[in-house]
Structures are given as structure tokens and as C-alpha cells.
Amino acid sequence: MLLYTMFPPIPDVPDEHRGVAQASLRYEDVAQDGRLRITALTHFLGRTLWQNVVARKALARVVGAGGIVPILTRLILEGGTGPHSVAKPLTGQGRFQLGHTVDDRGAVDRILLDMWVEITAPAGRTHGPPPPNAGATLVAGRVFGEHVFTRLFAPRGERRVVALPGLDGPPPARYSWHPGEALVHLPPGATPLDDELVADDTTVVFGLTHTDSNQHVNSLVYPNLFEEAALRRFHARGRGSAFLAQRLEVSYRKPCFAGESYRILLRAYALGAKLGAVGTFVPSAGGRPHCHIAATFA
């Protein structure tokens, strides 16, 4: 079983499904070696597509119609090598595509909104002498976001969406559904540092500081907390902690809410010169995982 799905191929889409935007970095977005923290890249899903294209153009007539909204279900983040300076803006080039999945009988069972963004920035450093390639345009990272359309506030059993208003049939692009459980398998050739999933020593207690306007824990809280738990696990296994997540995939099954507590179950491994970890967020009182995450570090 592969650790990750591959970064989905970027489709050819019409101009109205494309967007470009620039944005500045926050000081905390760049690590000491000049690489970007990969969770900072998700900002460009909003700047490049949601705010720049979706809200003004192609999807405005669909999003919100009949209470239908696209909910983030899978996120893939890949970081570049850098270095980059906080003083230089980044450029995101993105595109989106509507699609569908089918069940075992071939019937449409989900309508998806998939987004791809590639972020570039000039090579540079915030402090100290410039790198030899200063000014060269580098790929700072890539982001893929998968969203499933749902009737968010409809009664249970009435939330599934298999057709969108204004469209004659399902969007033609057909995708394969990737179950989140697959993320907890180690990649081929990995040397496990743990025999099985191990509970992190820290119980995660969610408060309002972890939430957003969607009324639940923000989607970026999970990868940030998981990265910290993985570093604790590497340290406990004698591998140190001076690493940065370079690739991360998270599959969201069910949101968490303020006032709830969870345990992170994770399993560390080594693969060549890199370290990695796979894991889940499970309720402290027991129950099914709310999300699955896999990450590699360097």
C-alpha cells in the first residue's frame, strides 16, 4: 500500500477556471534555512482561486445555491528547497476543475471541486549574504485541495449532492476516491521506528482559538499539531527534531469542535535520509478517527 497518492496531474482547463495572485509572507512562514513552512502555502488556495476566481466568476452561481457548499476533504502540500526571503512576495498560479466519483454500481456518488496551485518566489535570504542563485524564480511549493459538495446544514441523510444547479448532468471529469485509511500504511522500503501506531503523550484539547467561521476546528490545525507530534516522536526515538515537513497529505472525515479532546496516534519511520510519520486524530473517549495524515520530513 502506497503511503501517498501521487500529486494529481494538473488538468488543462479554460481561462475562467484559472487564477493568478501575489501575496506577502509573514515572518513565521519561513524557517531558519529559508524553506517555507508548507502549511503557509494553503493561503494561496484562497488568494488565487477562492477570492480571485470562484467568488467572481465560474462557481459563483453554484456555491451556496440551495445550501450547497464544497467542503475540504483532502489536502496535499509539497514544499520546495528555497531559500526565500520574507521581504519578497510569492506568486500563485492556480486552476480548478469540477468532477465526480462513482460507486460500485457506476452511479454518481459525489460531486467534487478540485484545486491546484503552484507557488513561485525568487531565491533569497531574509538575513545574511544572498544565495548564489539570488533572484532566480524557484518553485516554493504546490497545493492540491479536494472538496466534496454537500448540503451542509441539511438533515443527516439529505446532505449528499450528486448534481449541481445549472449543470446538465454531472461534471464530465471522473476521479477515483481515495479513502483516508490508506494514509496510515508505511511506504515501500520504509524502516519502521515504531511497531504500530503509538499515542502521543500530549492530549489535544480544542478551544475557540483552533476554530474558524465554519464553526469547527480549522483544517490547518490538524497538520500543524501532527507535525509537532511527529517531531516529539522522532526525538523520543533518538533521531533529533531539526526537521521540517516537506510533504503532507491529510484526509478529513469529520470535523472536530471546540471543547472536545483528542489523541494523536502516529507511527514514525525512516526512508533513506528522510523521516516520516503516519497517523490519525481519534476522540479521547474512543471512536473512529476524524482525520488521517501522512508526512515526510527533511
C-alpha positions, 0 to 999 in steps of 0.5 A, a space after each residue: 500500500 502506497 503511503 501517498 497518492 501521487 500529486 494529481 496531474 494538473 488538468 488543462 482547463 479554460 481561462 475562467 477556471 484559472 487564477 493568478 495572485 501575489 501575496 506577502 509572507 509573514 515572518 513565521 512562514 519561513 524557517 531558519 534555512 529559508 524553506 517555507 513552512 508548507 502549511 503557509 502555502 494553503 493561503 494561496 488556495 484562497 488568494 488565487 482561486 477562492 477570492 480571485 476566481 470562484 467568488 467572481 466568476 465560474 462557481 459563483 452561481 453554484 456555491 451556496 445555491 440551495 445550501 450547497 457548499 464544497 467542503 475540504 476533504 483532502 489536502 496535499 502540500 509539497 514544499 520546495 528547497 528555497 531559500 526565500 526571503 520574507 521581504 519578497 512576495 510569492 506568486 500563485 498560479 492556480 486552476 480548478 476543475 469540477 468532477 465526480 466519483 462513482 460507486 460500485 454500481 457506476 452511479 454518481 456518488 459525489 460531486 467534487 471541486 478540485 484545486 491546484 496551485 503552484 507557488 513561485 518566489 525568487 531565491 533569497 535570504 531574509 538575513 545574511 549574504 544572498 544565495 548564489 542563485 539570488 533572484 532566480 524564480 524557484 518553485 516554493 511549493 504546490 497545493 492540491 485541495 479536494 472538496 466534496 459538495 454537500 448540503 451542509 446544514 441539511 438533515 443527516 441523510 439529505 446532505 449528499 449532492 450528486 448534481 449541481 444547479 445549472 449543470 446538465 448532468 454531472 461534471 464530465 471529469 471522473 476521479 477515483 476516491 481515495 479513502 483516508 485509511 490508506 494514509 496510515 500504511 508505511 511506504 515501500 522500503 520504509 524502516 519502521 521506528 515504531 511497531 504500530 501506531 503509538 499515542 502521543 503523550 500530549 492530549 489535544 484539547 480544542 478551544 475557540 482559538 483552533 476554530 474558524 467561521 465554519 464553526 469547527 476546528 480549522 483544517 490547518 490545525 490538524 497538520 500543524 499539531 501532527 507535525 509537532 507530534 511527529 517531531 516529539 516522536 522522532 526525538 523520543 526515538 533518538 533521531 533529533 527534531 531539526 526537521 521540517 515537513 516537506 510533504 503532507 497529505 491529510 484526509 478529513 472525515 469529520 470535523 472536530 469542535 471546540 471543547 472536545 479532546 483528542 489523541 494523536 496516534 502516529 507511527 514514525 519511520 525512516 526512508 533513506 535520509 528522510 523521516 516520516 510519520 503516519 497517523 490519525 486524530 481519534 476522540 479521547 473517549 474512543 471512536 473512529 478517527 476524524 482525520 488521517 495524515 501522512 508526512 515526510 520530513 527533511 
